[in-house]
């Protein structure tokens, strides 16, 4: 299974970006897809997750600004980021989780988001 993340870039504070994530190589639906981020010198942290049933979970620092969604194409997910702040600057990673008899985690390569003040 491979995850391809895209959509990062440079934006001014208050602007918007939309991240995309596509998981390929699996016949199974990913039970959970999500976004994490890691800023320089900090640990990786959860941003948002969404289940195959559409249940969402957000970190407090993005509630009301970011929206995660699943695409119509199997195993795709999006993160719409509005009202971006300089502190949102980080590498954003897509993660997918498949649950069958075991639990398998898959990570994308990361996409840089830079918010200028």
C-alpha positions in Angstrom: 0.0 0.0 0.0 1.3 3.4 -0.9 0.0 6.8 0.2 0.5 9.8 -2.0 0.0 13.2 -0.3 -0.2 16.5 -2.2 -1.5 20.0 -2.0 1.0 21.7 0.3 2.6 25.1 -0.4 3.2 28.6 0.7 0.3 30.8 1.7 -0.2 34.0 3.7 -1.9 34.0 7.1 -5.7 33.8 6.7 -5.4 31.9 3.4 -6.5 28.4 2.5 -5.0 25.2 1.2 -6.5 21.8 0.4 -4.4 18.7 1.0 -5.2 15.4 -0.8 -4.2 11.9 0.1 -4.7 8.7 -2.1 -3.9 5.2 -0.9 -3.2 2.7 -3.7 -2.5 -0.9 -3.8 -5.2 -2.2 -1.4 -8.4 -4.0 -2.3 -9.7 -3.2 1.2 -11.2 0.1 2.3 -9.0 1.9 4.8 -11.0 2.0 8.0 -9.4 5.3 9.1 -7.6 8.0 7.2 -6.1 11.0 8.7 -3.6 13.8 8.8 -0.8 14.5 11.2 1.8 17.2 11.2 5.3 17.8 12.5 6.8 21.2 12.9 10.6 21.6 13.2 11.8 20.6 16.7 8.4 19.3 17.7 6.8 15.9 17.8 4.3 14.7 15.2 0.8 15.5 16.3 -2.7 14.5 15.1 -4.6 17.0 13.1 -7.8 15.2 12.0 -9.1 11.7 11.2 -12.1 10.3 9.5 -13.5 6.8 9.5 -14.9 4.9 6.5 -18.3 5.7 8.0 -17.6 9.4 8.1 -17.0 9.9 11.7 -14.5 12.7 12.2 -12.1 13.8 15.0 -10.2 17.0 15.1 -7.4 18.4 17.3 -8.6 21.4 19.3 -6.2 23.8 17.5 -7.9 23.2 14.1 -11.6 22.9 15.1 -13.6 25.4 13.1 -10.8 26.0 10.6 -10.0 22.6 9.0 -12.4 20.0 7.5 -11.5 16.5 6.7 -13.5 14.4 4.2 -13.4 11.2 2.3 -13.4 11.2 -1.5 -15.8 9.3 -3.8 -12.8 7.4 -5.1 -11.9 4.5 -2.7 -9.2 5.3 -0.1 -8.9 9.1 -0.8 -9.1 11.8 1.8 -8.9 15.6 1.8 -8.0 18.2 4.3 -9.5 21.6 3.6 -7.5 24.2 5.7 -9.0 27.7 6.1 -7.9 30.7 8.0 -4.3 29.4 8.2 -2.0 30.7 10.8 1.8 30.8 10.9 1.8 28.2 13.7 0.2 25.8 11.2 3.5 25.7 9.4 4.7 22.0 9.4 5.1 19.0 7.2 1.7 17.3 6.9 1.6 13.5 6.7 -1.3 11.4 5.6 -2.0 8.2 7.5 -4.3 5.2 6.7 -5.3 2.4 8.9 -6.7 -0.9 7.8 -8.3 -3.2 10.4 -8.9 -6.9 9.5 -7.5 -9.7 11.6 -4.7 -7.3 12.4 -4.1 -3.5 12.3 -1.9 -2.1 9.6 -0.7 1.5 9.5 0.5 3.2 6.4 2.1 6.7 6.1 2.5 9.0 3.2 5.7 11.0 2.4 4.6 14.3 3.8 3.8 17.6 2.2 5.2 21.0 3.4 2.7 23.7 4.4 4.2 27.1 5.1 2.1 30.0 6.4 3.7 33.4 6.3 2.7 36.2 8.6 
